[in-house]
Amino acid sequence: MKKLLLPALIVAMGAGAAVAGNKAKFNETAYRFDESQGLCIETEQMCGEEETNPVCTWSADNSVELQRFISPTECGKVLHEILP
């Protein structure tokens, strides 16, 4: 019984760590593109990549979709809300 319990416990801990690591990996600071300045500007919001979740929008203006940072003058992929 002990020989079976220890490997099962190790596998369960590894699986839990993998899930926690993947979730943290996809959360990132979101940016908005300011057309008047031509700049990708950091917001204080965190968003993720889970495409089944709603699109992440800026808290100051819900019509602005938040994106991934590429360069100071270019934002990239639209990000999505982080749901519990």
PDB file with one MODEL, atoms N, CA, C and O in Angstrom:
MODEL        1
ATOM      1  N   MET A   1       0.825  -1.193   0.000  1.00  0.00           N
ATOM      2  CA  MET A   1       0.000   0.000   0.000  1.00  0.00           C
ATOM      3  C   MET A   1       0.873   1.263   0.000  1.00  0.00           C
ATOM      4  O   MET A   1       0.595   2.203  -0.744  1.00  0.00           O
ATOM      5  N   LYS A   2       1.924   1.291   0.826  1.00  0.00           N
ATOM      6  CA  LYS A   2       2.802   2.455   0.890  1.00  0.00           C
ATOM      7  C   LYS A   2       3.532   2.666  -0.430  1.00  0.00           C
ATOM      8  O   LYS A   2       3.784   3.802  -0.831  1.00  0.00           O
ATOM      9  N   LYS A   3       3.873   1.560  -1.109  1.00  0.00           N
ATOM     10  CA  LYS A   3       4.579   1.666  -2.379  1.00  0.00           C
ATOM     11  C   LYS A   3       3.704   2.296  -3.454  1.00  0.00           C
ATOM     12  O   LYS A   3       4.224   2.898  -4.393  1.00  0.00           O
ATOM     13  N   LEU A   4       2.414   2.174  -3.338  1.00  0.00           N
ATOM     14  CA  LEU A   4       1.491   2.750  -4.312  1.00  0.00           C
ATOM     15  C   LEU A   4       1.128   4.195  -3.956  1.00  0.00           C
ATOM     16  O   LEU A   4       0.924   5.024  -4.842  1.00  0.00           O
ATOM     17  N   LEU A   5       1.050   4.485  -2.677  1.00  0.00           N
ATOM     18  CA  LEU A   5       0.623   5.805  -2.216  1.00  0.00           C
ATOM     19  C   LEU A   5       1.636   6.902  -2.538  1.00  0.00           C
ATOM     20  O   LEU A   5       1.246   7.983  -2.979  1.00  0.00           O
ATOM     21  N   LEU A   6       2.909   6.652  -2.330  1.00  0.00           N
ATOM     22  CA  LEU A   6       3.930   7.673  -2.557  1.00  0.00           C
ATOM     23  C   LEU A   6       4.012   8.101  -4.028  1.00  0.00           C
ATOM     24  O   LEU A   6       4.008   9.303  -4.291  1.00  0.00           O
ATOM     25  N   PRO A   7       4.086   7.189  -4.990  1.00  0.00           N
ATOM     26  CA  PRO A   7       4.104   7.621  -6.397  1.00  0.00           C
ATOM     27  C   PRO A   7       2.829   8.371  -6.803  1.00  0.00           C
ATOM     28  O   PRO A   7       2.889   9.323  -7.581  1.00  0.00           O
ATOM     29  N   ALA A   8       1.684   7.940  -6.279  1.00  0.00           N
ATOM     30  CA  ALA A   8       0.430   8.622  -6.599  1.00  0.00           C
ATOM     31  C   ALA A   8       0.446  10.053  -6.062  1.00  0.00           C
ATOM     32  O   ALA A   8      -0.027  10.976  -6.725  1.00  0.00           O
ATOM     33  N   LEU A   9       0.987  10.231  -4.871  1.00  0.00           N
ATOM     34  CA  LEU A   9       1.080  11.562  -4.274  1.00  0.00           C
ATOM     35  C   LEU A   9       2.018  12.463  -5.082  1.00  0.00           C
ATOM     36  O   LEU A   9       1.722  13.639  -5.295  1.00  0.00           O
ATOM     37  N   ILE A  10       3.133  11.917  -5.525  1.00  0.00           N
ATOM     38  CA  ILE A  10       4.092  12.689  -6.323  1.00  0.00           C
ATOM     39  C   ILE A  10       3.475  13.117  -7.651  1.00  0.00           C
ATOM     40  O   ILE A  10       3.661  14.256  -8.080  1.00  0.00           O
ATOM     41  N   VAL A  11       2.749  12.223  -8.301  1.00  0.00           N
ATOM     42  CA  VAL A  11       2.090  12.553  -9.571  1.00  0.00           C
ATOM     43  C   VAL A  11       1.042  13.643  -9.354  1.00  0.00           C
ATOM     44  O   VAL A  11       0.947  14.576 -10.152  1.00  0.00           O
ATOM     45  N   ALA A  12       0.261  13.534  -8.287  1.00  0.00           N
ATOM     46  CA  ALA A  12      -0.768  14.537  -7.999  1.00  0.00           C
ATOM     47  C   ALA A  12      -0.147  15.911  -7.740  1.00  0.00           C
ATOM     48  O   ALA A  12      -0.669  16.923  -8.206  1.00  0.00           O
ATOM     49  N   MET A  13       0.953  15.951  -7.008  1.00  0.00           N
ATOM     50  CA  MET A  13       1.624  17.228  -6.739  1.00  0.00           C
ATOM     51  C   MET A  13       2.186  17.827  -8.026  1.00  0.00           C
ATOM     52  O   MET A  13       2.109  19.039  -8.229  1.00  0.00           O
ATOM     53  N   GLY A  14       2.742  16.999  -8.884  1.00  0.00           N
ATOM     54  CA  GLY A  14       3.275  17.481 -10.160  1.00  0.00           C
ATOM     55  C   GLY A  14       2.190  18.049 -11.047  1.00  0.00           C
ATOM     56  O   GLY A  14       2.383  19.083 -11.687  1.00  0.00           O
ATOM     57  N   ALA A  15       1.047  17.377 -11.091  1.00  0.00           N
ATOM     58  CA  ALA A  15      -0.068  17.860 -11.912  1.00  0.00           C
ATOM     59  C   ALA A  15      -0.587  19.192 -11.380  1.00  0.00           C
ATOM     60  O   ALA A  15      -0.890  20.097 -12.158  1.00  0.00           O
ATOM     61  N   GLY A  16      -0.688  19.314 -10.070  1.00  0.00           N
ATOM     62  CA  GLY A  16      -1.140  20.573  -9.470  1.00  0.00           C
ATOM     63  C   GLY A  16      -0.189  21.716  -9.760  1.00  0.00           C
ATOM     64  O   GLY A  16      -0.625  22.831 -10.045  1.00  0.00           O
ATOM     65  N   ALA A  17       1.091  21.454  -9.693  1.00  0.00           N
ATOM     66  CA  ALA A  17       2.090  22.486  -9.989  1.00  0.00           C
ATOM     67  C   ALA A  17       2.038  22.894 -11.452  1.00  0.00           C
ATOM     68  O   ALA A  17       2.210  24.070 -11.771  1.00  0.00           O
ATOM     69  N   ALA A  18       1.805  21.944 -12.339  1.00  0.00           N
ATOM     70  CA  ALA A  18       1.728  22.257 -13.769  1.00  0.00           C
ATOM     71  C   ALA A  18       0.532  23.149 -14.067  1.00  0.00           C
ATOM     72  O   ALA A  18       0.649  24.100 -14.839  1.00  0.00           O
ATOM     73  N   VAL A  19      -0.600  22.860 -13.474  1.00  0.00           N
ATOM     74  CA  VAL A  19      -1.798  23.678 -13.692  1.00  0.00           C
ATOM     75  C   VAL A  19      -1.582  25.080 -13.142  1.00  0.00           C
ATOM     76  O   VAL A  19      -1.921  26.058 -13.807  1.00  0.00           O
ATOM     77  N   ALA A  20      -1.031  25.195 -11.954  1.00  0.00           N
ATOM     78  CA  ALA A  20      -0.778  26.513 -11.355  1.00  0.00           C
ATOM     79  C   ALA A  20       0.218  27.297 -12.190  1.00  0.00           C
ATOM     80  O   ALA A  20       0.057  28.505 -12.361  1.00  0.00           O
ATOM     81  N   GLY A  21       1.234  26.646 -12.708  1.00  0.00           N
ATOM     82  CA  GLY A  21       2.237  27.315 -13.539  1.00  0.00           C
ATOM     83  C   GLY A  21       1.659  27.810 -14.842  1.00  0.00           C
ATOM     84  O   GLY A  21       2.000  28.907 -15.284  1.00  0.00           O
ATOM     85  N   ASN A  22       0.794  27.036 -15.472  1.00  0.00           N
ATOM     86  CA  ASN A  22       0.186  27.452 -16.733  1.00  0.00           C
ATOM     87  C   ASN A  22      -0.755  28.626 -16.527  1.00  0.00           C
ATOM     88  O   ASN A  22      -0.788  29.531 -17.361  1.00  0.00           O
ATOM     89  N   LYS A  23      -1.512  28.639 -15.453  1.00  0.00           N
ATOM     90  CA  LYS A  23      -2.437  29.734 -15.205  1.00  0.00           C
ATOM     91  C   LYS A  23      -1.673  31.043 -15.014  1.00  0.00           C
ATOM     92  O   LYS A  23      -2.054  32.065 -15.583  1.00  0.00           O
ATOM     93  N   ALA A  24      -0.614  31.025 -14.232  1.00  0.00           N
ATOM     94  CA  ALA A  24       0.162  32.238 -13.981  1.00  0.00           C
ATOM     95  C   ALA A  24       0.857  32.718 -15.247  1.00  0.00           C
ATOM     96  O   ALA A  24       1.031  33.921 -15.439  1.00  0.00           O
ATOM     97  N   LYS A  25       1.251  31.800 -16.103  1.00  0.00           N
ATOM     98  CA  LYS A  25       1.992  32.155 -17.311  1.00  0.00           C
ATOM     99  C   LYS A  25       1.152  33.007 -18.267  1.00  0.00           C
ATOM    100  O   LYS A  25       1.716  33.819 -19.001  1.00  0.00           O
ATOM    101  N   PHE A  26      -0.150  32.853 -18.282  1.00  0.00           N
ATOM    102  CA  PHE A  26      -0.981  33.548 -19.246  1.00  0.00           C
ATOM    103  C   PHE A  26      -1.514  34.885 -18.747  1.00  0.00           C
ATOM    104  O   PHE A  26      -2.094  35.637 -19.530  1.00  0.00           O
ATOM    105  N   ASN A  27      -1.335  35.201 -17.477  1.00  0.00           N
ATOM    106  CA  ASN A  27      -1.769  36.491 -16.961  1.00  0.00           C
ATOM    107  C   ASN A  27      -0.681  37.518 -17.234  1.00  0.00           C
ATOM    108  O   ASN A  27       0.487  37.290 -16.919  1.00  0.00           O
ATOM    109  N   GLU A  28      -1.059  38.641 -17.815  1.00  0.00           N
ATOM    110  CA  GLU A  28      -0.062  39.648 -18.153  1.00  0.00           C
ATOM    111  C   GLU A  28      -0.641  41.049 -18.080  1.00  0.00           C
ATOM    112  O   GLU A  28      -1.857  41.233 -18.131  1.00  0.00           O
ATOM    113  N   THR A  29       0.231  42.030 -17.962  1.00  0.00           N
ATOM    114  CA  THR A  29      -0.189  43.427 -17.965  1.00  0.00           C
ATOM    115  C   THR A  29      -0.745  43.767 -19.337  1.00  0.00           C
ATOM    116  O   THR A  29      -0.156  43.425 -20.363  1.00  0.00           O
ATOM    117  N   ALA A  30      -1.880  44.440 -19.344  1.00  0.00           N
ATOM    118  CA  ALA A  30      -2.537  44.792 -20.600  1.00  0.00           C
ATOM    119  C   ALA A  30      -2.183  46.223 -21.013  1.00  0.00           C
ATOM    120  O   ALA A  30      -1.889  47.076 -20.175  1.00  0.00           O
ATOM    121  N   TYR A  31      -2.220  46.458 -22.317  1.00  0.00           N
ATOM    122  CA  TYR A  31      -1.897  47.765 -22.895  1.00  0.00           C
ATOM    123  C   TYR A  31      -3.042  48.222 -23.785  1.00  0.00           C
ATOM    124  O   TYR A  31      -3.824  47.415 -24.287  1.00  0.00           O
ATOM    125  N   ARG A  32      -3.121  49.528 -23.968  1.00  0.00           N
ATOM    126  CA  ARG A  32      -4.101  50.100 -24.899  1.00  0.00           C
ATOM    127  C   ARG A  32      -3.347  50.929 -25.920  1.00  0.00           C
ATOM    128  O   ARG A  32      -2.298  51.497 -25.617  1.00  0.00           O
ATOM    129  N   PHE A  33      -3.880  50.996 -27.124  1.00  0.00           N
ATOM    130  CA  PHE A  33      -3.226  51.799 -28.153  1.00  0.00           C
ATOM    131  C   PHE A  33      -3.867  53.173 -28.184  1.00  0.00           C
ATOM    132  O   PHE A  33      -5.076  53.294 -28.385  1.00  0.00           O
ATOM    133  N   ASP A  34      -3.061  54.215 -27.985  1.00  0.00           N
ATOM    134  CA  ASP A  34      -3.534  55.599 -28.040  1.00  0.00           C
ATOM    135  C   ASP A  34      -3.258  56.124 -29.444  1.00  0.00           C
ATOM    136  O   ASP A  34      -2.117  56.423 -29.794  1.00  0.00           O
ATOM    137  N   GLU A  35      -4.321  56.232 -30.243  1.00  0.00           N
ATOM    138  CA  GLU A  35      -4.162  56.643 -31.643  1.00  0.00           C
ATOM    139  C   GLU A  35      -3.647  58.069 -31.786  1.00  0.00           C
ATOM    140  O   GLU A  35      -2.913  58.363 -32.729  1.00  0.00           O
ATOM    141  N   SER A  36      -4.017  58.963 -30.865  1.00  0.00           N
ATOM    142  CA  SER A  36      -3.575  60.354 -30.986  1.00  0.00           C
ATOM    143  C   SER A  36      -2.061  60.486 -30.795  1.00  0.00           C
ATOM    144  O   SER A  36      -1.435  61.351 -31.408  1.00  0.00           O
ATOM    145  N   GLN A  37      -1.474  59.638 -29.953  1.00  0.00           N
ATOM    146  CA  GLN A  37      -0.029  59.674 -29.720  1.00  0.00           C
ATOM    147  C   GLN A  37       0.717  58.621 -30.537  1.00  0.00           C
ATOM    148  O   GLN A  37       1.933  58.704 -30.706  1.00  0.00           O
ATOM    149  N   GLY A  38      -0.020  57.634 -31.041  1.00  0.00           N
ATOM    150  CA  GLY A  38       0.613  56.533 -31.770  1.00  0.00           C
ATOM    151  C   GLY A  38       1.438  55.634 -30.865  1.00  0.00           C
ATOM    152  O   GLY A  38       2.454  55.078 -31.282  1.00  0.00           O
ATOM    153  N   LEU A  39       0.986  55.494 -29.605  1.00  0.00           N
ATOM    154  CA  LEU A  39       1.751  54.723 -28.625  1.00  0.00           C
ATOM    155  C   LEU A  39       0.926  53.611 -27.992  1.00  0.00           C
ATOM    156  O   LEU A  39      -0.292  53.719 -27.848  1.00  0.00           O
ATOM    157  N   CYS A  40       1.613  52.549 -27.622  1.00  0.00           N
ATOM    158  CA  CYS A  40       1.033  51.443 -26.865  1.00  0.00           C
ATOM    159  C   CYS A  40       1.269  51.770 -25.389  1.00  0.00           C
ATOM    160  O   CYS A  40       2.411  51.763 -24.929  1.00  0.00           O
ATOM    161  N   ILE A  41       0.203  52.054 -24.652  1.00  0.00           N
ATOM    162  CA  ILE A  41       0.314  52.565 -23.288  1.00  0.00           C
ATOM    163  C   ILE A  41      -0.122  51.514 -22.269  1.00  0.00           C
ATOM    164  O   ILE A  41      -1.173  50.890 -22.410  1.00  0.00           O
ATOM    165  N   GLU A  42       0.700  51.335 -21.251  1.00  0.00           N
ATOM    166  CA  GLU A  42       0.409  50.356 -20.198  1.00  0.00           C
ATOM    167  C   GLU A  42      -0.797  50.781 -19.375  1.00  0.00           C
ATOM    168  O   GLU A  42      -0.947  51.956 -19.039  1.00  0.00           O
ATOM    169  N   THR A  43      -1.652  49.825 -19.054  1.00  0.00           N
ATOM    170  CA  THR A  43      -2.760  50.062 -18.123  1.00  0.00           C
ATOM    171  C   THR A  43      -2.398  49.358 -16.822  1.00  0.00           C
ATOM    172  O   THR A  43      -1.394  48.650 -16.757  1.00  0.00           O
ATOM    173  N   GLU A  44      -3.190  49.545 -15.815  1.00  0.00           N
ATOM    174  CA  GLU A  44      -2.935  48.865 -14.541  1.00  0.00           C
ATOM    175  C   GLU A  44      -3.785  47.611 -14.427  1.00  0.00           C
ATOM    176  O   GLU A  44      -4.083  47.162 -13.320  1.00  0.00           O
ATOM    177  N   GLN A  45      -4.176  47.043 -15.557  1.00  0.00           N
ATOM    178  CA  GLN A  45      -5.035  45.865 -15.560  1.00  0.00           C
ATOM    179  C   GLN A  45      -4.271  44.627 -16.002  1.00  0.00           C
ATOM    180  O   GLN A  45      -3.347  44.701 -16.812  1.00  0.00           O
ATOM    181  N   MET A  46      -4.679  43.489 -15.453  1.00  0.00           N
ATOM    182  CA  MET A  46      -4.121  42.202 -15.847  1.00  0.00           C
ATOM    183  C   MET A  46      -5.162  41.479 -16.689  1.00  0.00           C
ATOM    184  O   MET A  46      -6.348  41.468 -16.358  1.00  0.00           O
ATOM    185  N   CYS A  47      -4.710  40.882 -17.771  1.00  0.00           N
ATOM    186  CA  CYS A  47      -5.593  40.128 -18.655  1.00  0.00           C
ATOM    187  C   CYS A  47      -4.904  38.821 -19.021  1.00  0.00           C
ATOM    188  O   CYS A  47      -3.751  38.591 -18.657  1.00  0.00           O
ATOM    189  N   GLY A  48      -5.621  37.969 -19.744  1.00  0.00           N
ATOM    190  CA  GLY A  48      -5.072  36.673 -20.112  1.00  0.00           C
ATOM    191  C   GLY A  48      -5.348  36.318 -21.558  1.00  0.00           C
ATOM    192  O   GLY A  48      -5.841  37.137 -22.333  1.00  0.00           O
ATOM    193  N   GLU A  49      -5.019  35.068 -21.914  1.00  0.00           N
ATOM    194  CA  GLU A  49      -5.145  34.605 -23.294  1.00  0.00           C
ATOM    195  C   GLU A  49      -6.335  33.685 -23.531  1.00  0.00           C
ATOM    196  O   GLU A  49      -6.575  33.292 -24.673  1.00  0.00           O
ATOM    197  N   GLU A  50      -7.090  33.329 -22.494  1.00  0.00           N
ATOM    198  CA  GLU A  50      -8.170  32.354 -22.640  1.00  0.00           C
ATOM    199  C   GLU A  50      -9.273  32.936 -23.524  1.00  0.00           C
ATOM    200  O   GLU A  50     -10.084  33.743 -23.069  1.00  0.00           O
ATOM    201  N   GLU A  51      -9.294  32.516 -24.795  1.00  0.00           N
ATOM    202  CA  GLU A  51     -10.180  33.118 -25.789  1.00  0.00           C
ATOM    203  C   GLU A  51     -11.661  32.837 -25.566  1.00  0.00           C
ATOM    204  O   GLU A  51     -12.505  33.477 -26.192  1.00  0.00           O
ATOM    205  N   THR A  52     -11.992  31.897 -24.691  1.00  0.00           N
ATOM    206  CA  THR A  52     -13.403  31.642 -24.400  1.00  0.00           C
ATOM    207  C   THR A  52     -13.955  32.664 -23.408  1.00  0.00           C
ATOM    208  O   THR A  52     -15.170  32.753 -23.230  1.00  0.00           O
ATOM    209  N   ASN A  53     -13.082  33.433 -22.761  1.00  0.00           N
ATOM    210  CA  ASN A  53     -13.505  34.486 -21.837  1.00  0.00           C
ATOM    211  C   ASN A  53     -13.805  35.765 -22.617  1.00  0.00           C
ATOM    212  O   ASN A  53     -13.344  35.925 -23.747  1.00  0.00           O
ATOM    213  N   PRO A  54     -14.580  36.682 -22.016  1.00  0.00           N
ATOM    214  CA  PRO A  54     -14.864  37.952 -22.690  1.00  0.00           C
ATOM    215  C   PRO A  54     -13.585  38.756 -22.944  1.00  0.00           C
ATOM    216  O   PRO A  54     -12.590  38.600 -22.237  1.00  0.00           O
ATOM    217  N   VAL A  55     -13.628  39.610 -23.959  1.00  0.00           N
ATOM    218  CA  VAL A  55     -12.486  40.469 -24.280  1.00  0.00           C
ATOM    219  C   VAL A  55     -12.245  41.424 -23.115  1.00  0.00           C
ATOM    220  O   VAL A  55     -13.188  41.960 -22.533  1.00  0.00           O
ATOM    221  N   CYS A  56     -10.992  41.626 -22.788  1.00  0.00           N
ATOM    222  CA  CYS A  56     -10.588  42.517 -21.702  1.00  0.00           C
ATOM    223  C   CYS A  56     -10.699  43.962 -22.207  1.00  0.00           C
ATOM    224  O   CYS A  56     -10.123  44.305 -23.239  1.00  0.00           O
ATOM    225  N   THR A  57     -11.433  44.798 -21.483  1.00  0.00           N
ATOM    226  CA  THR A  57     -11.590  46.195 -21.882  1.00  0.00           C
ATOM    227  C   THR A  57     -11.030  47.110 -20.796  1.00  0.00           C
ATOM    228  O   THR A  57     -10.945  46.739 -19.625  1.00  0.00           O
ATOM    229  N   TRP A  58     -10.656  48.300 -21.214  1.00  0.00           N
ATOM    230  CA  TRP A  58     -10.062  49.288 -20.324  1.00  0.00           C
ATOM    231  C   TRP A  58     -11.107  49.795 -19.337  1.00  0.00           C
ATOM    232  O   TRP A  58     -12.231  50.106 -19.733  1.00  0.00           O
ATOM    233  N   SER A  59     -10.751  49.880 -18.065  1.00  0.00           N
ATOM    234  CA  SER A  59     -11.704  50.300 -17.031  1.00  0.00           C
ATOM    235  C   SER A  59     -12.147  51.753 -17.204  1.00  0.00           C
ATOM    236  O   SER A  59     -13.242  52.108 -16.768  1.00  0.00           O
ATOM    237  N   ALA A  60     -11.331  52.596 -17.824  1.00  0.00           N
ATOM    238  CA  ALA A  60     -11.682  54.004 -18.027  1.00  0.00           C
ATOM    239  C   ALA A  60     -12.577  54.214 -19.246  1.00  0.00           C
ATOM    240  O   ALA A  60     -13.246  55.243 -19.348  1.00  0.00           O
ATOM    241  N   ASP A  61     -12.599  53.249 -20.176  1.00  0.00           N
ATOM    242  CA  ASP A  61     -13.417  53.352 -21.389  1.00  0.00           C
ATOM    243  C   ASP A  61     -13.665  51.938 -21.917  1.00  0.00           C
ATOM    244  O   ASP A  61     -12.803  51.345 -22.565  1.00  0.00           O
ATOM    245  N   ASN A  62     -14.853  51.410 -21.630  1.00  0.00           N
ATOM    246  CA  ASN A  62     -15.163  50.021 -21.984  1.00  0.00           C
ATOM    247  C   ASN A  62     -15.171  49.737 -23.479  1.00  0.00           C
ATOM    248  O   ASN A  62     -15.264  48.575 -23.874  1.00  0.00           O
ATOM    249  N   SER A  63     -15.077  50.756 -24.317  1.00  0.00           N
ATOM    250  CA  SER A  63     -15.034  50.511 -25.763  1.00  0.00           C
ATOM    251  C   SER A  63     -13.608  50.215 -26.244  1.00  0.00           C
ATOM    252  O   SER A  63     -13.410  49.830 -27.397  1.00  0.00           O
ATOM    253  N   VAL A  64     -12.612  50.395 -25.358  1.00  0.00           N
ATOM    254  CA  VAL A  64     -11.207  50.173 -25.724  1.00  0.00           C
ATOM    255  C   VAL A  64     -10.793  48.756 -25.322  1.00  0.00           C
ATOM    256  O   VAL A  64     -10.773  48.415 -24.139  1.00  0.00           O
ATOM    257  N   GLU A  65     -10.462  47.936 -26.329  1.00  0.00           N
ATOM    258  CA  GLU A  65      -9.993  46.576 -26.072  1.00  0.00           C
ATOM    259  C   GLU A  65      -8.517  46.609 -25.687  1.00  0.00           C
ATOM    260  O   GLU A  65      -7.723  47.329 -26.293  1.00  0.00           O
ATOM    261  N   LEU A  66      -8.161  45.830 -24.682  1.00  0.00           N
ATOM    262  CA  LEU A  66      -6.776  45.802 -24.216  1.00  0.00           C
ATOM    263  C   LEU A  66      -5.987  44.730 -24.956  1.00  0.00           C
ATOM    264  O   LEU A  66      -6.511  43.680 -25.328  1.00  0.00           O
ATOM    265  N   GLN A  67      -4.707  45.034 -25.154  1.00  0.00           N
ATOM    266  CA  GLN A  67      -3.874  44.198 -26.011  1.00  0.00           C
ATOM    267  C   GLN A  67      -2.531  43.883 -25.372  1.00  0.00           C
ATOM    268  O   GLN A  67      -2.175  44.432 -24.330  1.00  0.00           O
ATOM    269  N   ARG A  68      -1.791  42.985 -26.021  1.00  0.00           N
ATOM    270  CA  ARG A  68      -0.434  42.607 -25.610  1.00  0.00           C
ATOM    271  C   ARG A  68       0.544  43.657 -26.145  1.00  0.00           C
ATOM    272  O   ARG A  68       0.351  44.191 -27.237  1.00  0.00           O
ATOM    273  N   PHE A  69       1.585  43.945 -25.376  1.00  0.00           N
ATOM    274  CA  PHE A  69       2.629  44.889 -25.782  1.00  0.00           C
ATOM    275  C   PHE A  69       3.572  44.227 -26.779  1.00  0.00           C
ATOM    276  O   PHE A  69       4.029  43.105 -26.560  1.00  0.00           O
ATOM    277  N   ILE A  70       3.863  44.930 -27.881  1.00  0.00           N
ATOM    278  CA  ILE A  70       4.865  44.467 -28.844  1.00  0.00           C
ATOM    279  C   ILE A  70       6.045  45.436 -28.851  1.00  0.00           C
ATOM    280  O   ILE A  70       7.197  45.022 -28.718  1.00  0.00           O
ATOM    281  N   SER A  71       5.751  46.728 -29.008  1.00  0.00           N
ATOM    282  CA  SER A  71       6.784  47.762 -28.990  1.00  0.00           C
ATOM    283  C   SER A  71       6.121  49.064 -28.543  1.00  0.00           C
ATOM    284  O   SER A  71       4.896  49.118 -28.441  1.00  0.00           O
ATOM    285  N   PRO A  72       6.899  50.115 -28.275  1.00  0.00           N
ATOM    286  CA  PRO A  72       6.284  51.374 -27.835  1.00  0.00           C
ATOM    287  C   PRO A  72       5.246  51.932 -28.813  1.00  0.00           C
ATOM    288  O   PRO A  72       4.345  52.665 -28.406  1.00  0.00           O
ATOM    289  N   THR A  73       5.366  51.590 -30.093  1.00  0.00           N
ATOM    290  CA  THR A  73       4.420  52.122 -31.076  1.00  0.00           C
ATOM    291  C   THR A  73       3.490  51.058 -31.648  1.00  0.00           C
ATOM    292  O   THR A  73       2.778  51.317 -32.618  1.00  0.00           O
ATOM    293  N   GLU A  74       3.489  49.857 -31.056  1.00  0.00           N
ATOM    294  CA  GLU A  74       2.644  48.787 -31.593  1.00  0.00           C
ATOM    295  C   GLU A  74       2.136  47.865 -30.487  1.00  0.00           C
ATOM    296  O   GLU A  74       2.914  47.305 -29.714  1.00  0.00           O
ATOM    297  N   CYS A  75       0.808  47.720 -30.432  1.00  0.00           N
ATOM    298  CA  CYS A  75       0.189  46.738 -29.548  1.00  0.00           C
ATOM    299  C   CYS A  75      -0.186  45.530 -30.404  1.00  0.00           C
ATOM    300  O   CYS A  75      -0.333  45.649 -31.621  1.00  0.00           O
ATOM    301  N   GLY A  76      -0.339  44.379 -29.776  1.00  0.00           N
ATOM    302  CA  GLY A  76      -0.594  43.160 -30.536  1.00  0.00           C
ATOM    303  C   GLY A  76      -1.941  42.531 -30.261  1.00  0.00           C
ATOM    304  O   GLY A  76      -2.979  43.191 -30.308  1.00  0.00           O
ATOM    305  N   LYS A  77      -1.902  41.240 -29.973  1.00  0.00           N
ATOM    306  CA  LYS A  77      -3.085  40.408 -29.803  1.00  0.00           C
ATOM    307  C   LYS A  77      -4.015  40.961 -28.728  1.00  0.00           C
ATOM    308  O   LYS A  77      -3.568  41.409 -27.673  1.00  0.00           O
ATOM    309  N   VAL A  78      -5.318  40.924 -29.014  1.00  0.00           N
ATOM    310  CA  VAL A  78      -6.330  41.321 -28.038  1.00  0.00           C
ATOM    311  C   VAL A  78      -6.332  40.291 -26.910  1.00  0.00           C
ATOM    312  O   VAL A  78      -6.292  39.086 -27.158  1.00  0.00           O
ATOM    313  N   LEU A  79      -6.380  40.776 -25.672  1.00  0.00           N
ATOM    314  CA  LEU A  79      -6.371  39.901 -24.501  1.00  0.00           C
ATOM    315  C   LEU A  79      -7.788  39.718 -23.962  1.00  0.00           C
ATOM    316  O   LEU A  79      -8.716  40.423 -24.358  1.00  0.00           O
ATOM    317  N   HIS A  80      -7.933  38.759 -23.054  1.00  0.00           N
ATOM    318  CA  HIS A  80      -9.247  38.405 -22.514  1.00  0.00           C
ATOM    319  C   HIS A  80      -9.247  38.485 -20.997  1.00  0.00           C
ATOM    320  O   HIS A  80      -8.200  38.422 -20.353  1.00  0.00           O
ATOM    321  N   GLU A  81     -10.456  38.628 -20.433  1.00  0.00           N
ATOM    322  CA  GLU A  81     -10.603  38.740 -18.984  1.00  0.00           C
ATOM    323  C   GLU A  81     -10.114  37.479 -18.286  1.00  0.00           C
ATOM    324  O   GLU A  81     -10.164  36.383 -18.845  1.00  0.00           O
ATOM    325  N   ILE A  82      -9.646  37.650 -17.068  1.00  0.00           N
ATOM    326  CA  ILE A  82      -9.240  36.524 -16.231  1.00  0.00           C
ATOM    327  C   ILE A  82     -10.423  36.208 -15.324  1.00  0.00           C
ATOM    328  O   ILE A  82     -10.810  37.021 -14.485  1.00  0.00           O
ATOM    329  N   LEU A  83     -10.983  35.041 -15.497  1.00  0.00           N
ATOM    330  CA  LEU A  83     -12.122  34.633 -14.683  1.00  0.00           C
ATOM    331  C   LEU A  83     -11.660  33.648 -13.615  1.00  0.00           C
ATOM    332  O   LEU A  83     -10.735  32.869 -13.844  1.00  0.00           O
ATOM    333  N   PRO A  84     -12.311  33.681 -12.437  1.00  0.00           N
ATOM    334  CA  PRO A  84     -11.912  32.749 -11.363  1.00  0.00           C
ATOM    335  C   PRO A  84     -12.194  31.300 -11.717  1.00  0.00           C
ATOM    336  O   PRO A  84     -11.916  30.404 -10.920  1.00  0.00           O
TER     337      PRO A  84
ENDMDL
END
